[in-house]
């Protein structure tokens, strides 16, 4: 559930009272970028990395960053405080702004619209951790600049609905016979004790939680590689993981109806999940930036 106080263009106000022009380019064109930042024990998690990615997305759509990291940090901490702290996630969105009319080529005098709000971060259920989740595969039908975290998510929405219609948690995407990512997740393929993820580039979003997995793997003396993963390698995986900001890491235990890792989270996942929980607790009380 969204929590009551949001941030809009410099003001904190009840979310139910927030208003944006219907001529805002986010509404007309999806001309906006966003970030989702998890908050554990009132501390934004990996905030610098999320804000770095936000600035890269802005550069990708030819916008200057309207706030510094420190200013966004203040906004985030204020939203956490005004929404009672605890475990949350913060949604941040920057649009190119509104103009009087509908013009594909924007003018130079637009004022960006800045919006952020908080939602409760529900804990992972024991069932999800103990049983894992189901996934299906589908062709990747999204645009060519998936490294930009754009609000134009219609293709992702339709692909996620495929999973929901099949009673699954996620749709894992394939392009030209290779794995890209999930409709809202990074996909990790584990084979013979090595963690594999597709290389960053325009075809996937550089995942902040993916980077956490890489760092934790190094702590655990587990090898991780960034390399191309074929569909056959995906289907022959010992384990498959999904990584994303609001849930950390989840194990895929069925793929297109076939069991993965004996239809239960594998031993590598259990090690990584414990390390992830320890890492989040380790950061408690430290500055987020």
C-alpha positions as CSV (number, residue, x, y, z in Angstrom):
1,X,0.0,0.0,0.0
2,X,1.3,3.5,-0.8
3,X,1.9,5.5,2.4
4,X,0.3,8.9,2.9
5,X,3.0,11.5,2.3
6,X,4.6,12.1,-1.0
7,X,7.0,14.6,-2.5
8,X,6.0,16.7,-5.5
9,X,8.2,19.5,-7.0
10,X,9.7,20.5,-3.7
11,X,6.6,20.0,-1.5
12,X,5.6,17.2,0.9
13,X,1.9,16.7,0.8
14,X,-0.7,13.9,1.2
15,X,-0.5,11.5,-1.7
16,X,-4.2,11.8,-2.3
17,X,-3.8,15.5,-3.0
18,X,-0.9,15.3,-5.4
19,X,-1.8,16.6,-8.9
20,X,0.1,16.7,-12.2
21,X,-0.9,18.3,-15.5
22,X,-2.5,16.0,-18.1
23,X,-0.1,17.7,-20.5
24,X,2.9,16.4,-18.7
25,X,5.1,14.6,-21.2
26,X,5.1,11.5,-18.9
27,X,1.4,11.2,-19.4
28,X,1.4,12.0,-23.2
29,X,4.6,10.2,-24.2
30,X,6.0,8.2,-21.3
31,X,8.8,10.8,-21.4
32,X,10.2,10.1,-17.9
33,X,12.6,7.9,-16.0
34,X,12.3,6.4,-12.5
35,X,14.0,4.5,-9.7
36,X,12.8,2.2,-7.0
37,X,14.9,2.2,-3.8
38,X,14.4,-0.4,-1.0
39,X,14.6,0.9,2.6
40,X,15.6,-1.5,5.4
41,X,15.1,-0.3,9.0
42,X,14.6,3.3,7.8
43,X,17.9,3.3,5.8
44,X,17.8,3.5,2.0
45,X,19.7,0.5,0.6
46,X,22.3,1.1,-2.1
47,X,21.1,4.7,-2.5
48,X,24.2,5.9,-4.3
49,X,24.0,3.1,-6.9
50,X,20.3,3.8,-7.5
51,X,20.9,7.5,-7.9
52,X,23.9,6.9,-10.2
53,X,21.6,4.8,-12.4
54,X,18.9,7.5,-12.3
55,X,21.5,10.0,-13.6
56,X,22.5,7.6,-16.4
57,X,18.9,7.2,-17.4
58,X,18.5,11.0,-17.5
59,X,21.6,11.3,-19.6
60,X,20.1,8.6,-21.9
61,X,17.0,10.8,-22.6
62,X,19.0,14.0,-22.8
63,X,18.0,15.5,-19.4
64,X,20.2,17.1,-16.8
65,X,19.9,15.8,-13.3
66,X,17.6,18.3,-11.5
67,X,18.8,17.3,-8.0
68,X,22.2,16.2,-6.6
69,X,22.7,12.9,-4.9
70,X,22.8,14.8,-1.5
71,X,19.5,16.6,-2.3
72,X,17.8,13.3,-3.3
73,X,19.2,11.8,-0.2
74,X,17.4,14.5,1.9
75,X,14.2,13.8,0.0
76,X,14.4,10.1,0.6
77,X,15.2,10.5,4.4
78,X,12.3,13.0,4.7
79,X,9.9,10.6,3.0
80,X,11.0,7.8,5.3
81,X,10.6,9.9,8.4
82,X,7.2,11.3,7.3
83,X,6.0,7.8,6.6
84,X,7.0,6.2,9.9
85,X,10.3,4.6,8.8
86,X,10.8,0.8,9.0
87,X,11.0,-1.3,5.8
88,X,9.7,0.6,2.8
89,X,10.5,1.2,-0.8
90,X,10.7,4.6,-2.4
91,X,9.5,5.3,-6.0
92,X,11.3,8.3,-7.6
93,X,10.1,9.7,-11.0
94,X,11.5,12.6,-13.1
95,X,9.5,13.7,-16.1
96,X,10.6,16.2,-18.8
97,X,7.7,18.4,-17.7
98,X,4.5,19.9,-19.2
99,X,4.0,22.3,-22.1
100,X,0.8,23.7,-23.6
101,X,0.2,21.2,-26.3
102,X,1.6,17.9,-27.6
103,X,5.0,18.2,-29.4
104,X,7.1,15.2,-30.1
105,X,10.3,17.4,-30.2
106,X,10.4,19.1,-26.9
107,X,11.3,22.7,-26.3
108,X,14.3,24.0,-24.3
109,X,12.3,25.8,-21.6
110,X,10.5,22.9,-19.8
111,X,10.6,22.5,-16.1
112,X,11.0,18.9,-15.0
113,X,8.3,17.3,-12.8
114,X,9.8,15.6,-9.7
115,X,7.7,13.1,-7.8
116,X,8.5,10.5,-5.1
117,X,6.4,8.4,-2.7
118,X,6.9,5.6,-0.3
119,X,5.2,2.2,0.0
120,X,5.4,-0.6,2.6
121,X,7.9,-3.2,1.8
122,X,6.2,-6.5,2.6
123,X,8.6,-9.2,3.9
124,X,9.2,-12.2,1.8
125,X,6.9,-15.0,2.8
126,X,8.3,-18.3,4.1
127,X,6.6,-20.0,1.2
128,X,8.4,-17.9,-1.4
129,X,11.8,-18.6,0.3
130,X,11.1,-22.3,0.9
131,X,9.4,-23.2,-2.4
132,X,10.7,-20.7,-4.9
133,X,8.7,-19.3,-7.7
134,X,7.5,-20.4,-11.2
135,X,8.6,-18.6,-14.3
136,X,7.8,-18.8,-18.0
137,X,9.7,-17.8,-21.1
138,X,8.7,-15.5,-23.9
139,X,10.3,-13.5,-26.7
140,X,11.7,-10.1,-25.7
141,X,9.4,-7.6,-27.4
142,X,10.7,-4.4,-25.7
143,X,12.5,-1.4,-27.3
144,X,16.2,-1.1,-28.0
145,X,17.3,1.0,-25.1
146,X,16.5,-1.2,-22.1
147,X,19.4,0.3,-20.1
148,X,17.3,3.4,-19.6
149,X,14.9,3.0,-16.7
150,X,12.0,4.5,-18.6
151,X,8.4,4.8,-17.4
152,X,7.3,3.6,-20.9
153,X,6.7,0.1,-19.6
154,X,3.8,-1.2,-21.7
155,X,5.9,-4.1,-23.2
156,X,7.0,-5.0,-19.7
157,X,3.5,-4.9,-18.4
158,X,2.2,-7.1,-21.1
159,X,5.0,-9.6,-20.5
160,X,4.4,-9.6,-16.8
161,X,0.7,-10.3,-17.4
162,X,1.7,-13.4,-19.5
163,X,3.3,-14.8,-16.3
164,X,0.3,-13.9,-14.2
165,X,-2.1,-15.5,-16.7
166,X,0.0,-18.7,-16.5
167,X,0.0,-18.7,-12.7
168,X,3.7,-17.8,-12.7
169,X,5.8,-15.1,-10.9
170,X,7.9,-13.8,-13.8
171,X,8.4,-14.0,-17.6
172,X,12.0,-14.6,-18.5
173,X,12.9,-13.0,-21.9
174,X,14.8,-14.5,-24.8
175,X,16.1,-12.7,-27.9
176,X,17.8,-14.3,-30.8
177,X,18.2,-17.5,-28.8
178,X,19.8,-15.8,-25.8
179,X,18.7,-14.7,-22.3
180,X,18.2,-11.0,-21.7
181,X,16.4,-10.5,-18.4
182,X,13.0,-10.9,-16.7
183,X,10.1,-8.5,-17.3
184,X,11.0,-6.7,-14.1
185,X,14.1,-8.7,-12.8
186,X,17.7,-9.6,-13.5
187,X,18.1,-13.3,-14.2
188,X,21.1,-15.3,-12.8
189,X,21.9,-18.8,-14.1
190,X,23.9,-21.1,-11.9
191,X,25.8,-24.0,-13.4
192,X,28.6,-26.1,-11.9
193,X,28.9,-23.7,-9.0
194,X,29.4,-20.6,-11.2
195,X,26.9,-17.6,-11.3
196,X,26.3,-16.3,-14.8
197,X,24.5,-13.1,-15.8
198,X,24.2,-11.5,-19.3
199,X,26.6,-8.6,-19.9
200,X,25.4,-5.1,-19.4
201,X,24.6,-3.1,-22.6
202,X,21.6,-1.4,-24.3
203,X,19.7,-4.7,-24.3
204,X,19.3,-5.0,-20.5
205,X,18.9,-2.7,-17.4
206,X,22.1,-2.7,-15.3
207,X,20.7,-4.1,-12.1
208,X,21.6,-2.6,-8.7
209,X,20.7,-5.9,-6.9
210,X,22.6,-7.8,-9.6
211,X,25.7,-5.9,-8.4
212,X,25.0,-6.9,-4.8
213,X,24.8,-10.5,-5.9
214,X,28.2,-10.2,-7.6
215,X,29.8,-8.6,-4.5
216,X,28.3,-11.2,-2.1
217,X,29.5,-14.0,-4.4
218,X,33.0,-12.6,-4.0
219,X,32.6,-12.7,-0.2
220,X,31.5,-16.3,-0.4
221,X,34.4,-17.2,-2.7
222,X,31.9,-18.1,-5.4
223,X,32.8,-17.4,-9.1
224,X,30.5,-15.1,-11.0
225,X,30.7,-14.3,-14.7
226,X,29.1,-11.8,-17.0
227,X,28.6,-13.6,-20.3
228,X,26.1,-14.5,-23.0
229,X,23.6,-17.2,-21.9
230,X,21.9,-19.3,-24.6
231,X,18.3,-20.6,-24.2
232,X,19.7,-24.1,-23.9
233,X,22.0,-23.0,-21.1
234,X,19.1,-21.4,-19.3
235,X,17.0,-24.6,-19.5
236,X,20.0,-26.7,-18.4
237,X,20.7,-24.5,-15.3
238,X,21.4,-26.1,-11.9
239,X,19.7,-23.1,-10.3
240,X,18.0,-19.9,-11.6
241,X,17.6,-16.7,-9.6
242,X,15.7,-13.5,-10.0
243,X,17.2,-10.3,-8.5
244,X,15.2,-7.1,-8.1
245,X,15.1,-4.1,-5.7
246,X,11.9,-4.8,-3.8
247,X,12.5,-8.5,-3.2
248,X,16.3,-9.1,-3.2
249,X,16.8,-12.5,-4.7
250,X,14.3,-15.3,-5.4
251,X,14.8,-18.8,-6.6
252,X,13.0,-20.1,-9.8
253,X,12.0,-23.7,-9.1
254,X,9.9,-24.3,-12.2
255,X,10.5,-22.9,-15.7
256,X,7.7,-23.4,-18.3
257,X,6.3,-26.1,-16.1
258,X,9.5,-28.1,-15.7
259,X,11.3,-28.4,-12.4
260,X,14.5,-26.5,-11.7
261,X,16.9,-27.7,-9.0
262,X,14.6,-30.5,-8.0
263,X,11.6,-28.0,-7.7
264,X,13.1,-26.4,-4.6
265,X,15.6,-23.6,-3.9
266,X,19.1,-24.9,-4.3
267,X,22.1,-24.8,-2.0
268,X,23.7,-21.8,-3.7
269,X,20.5,-19.8,-3.4
270,X,20.3,-20.6,0.4
271,X,23.9,-19.4,0.9
272,X,23.4,-16.2,-1.1
273,X,20.1,-15.4,0.6
274,X,21.6,-15.7,4.1
275,X,24.5,-13.5,2.9
276,X,22.0,-10.9,1.5
277,X,20.1,-10.7,4.8
278,X,23.4,-10.4,6.8
279,X,24.6,-7.6,4.4
280,X,21.4,-5.6,4.9
281,X,21.7,-5.9,8.7
282,X,25.4,-5.0,8.5
283,X,24.5,-1.6,6.9
284,X,21.9,-0.7,9.5
285,X,22.6,2.7,11.0
286,X,25.3,3.7,8.5
287,X,24.9,6.8,6.2
288,X,23.1,5.8,3.0
289,X,25.4,8.0,0.9
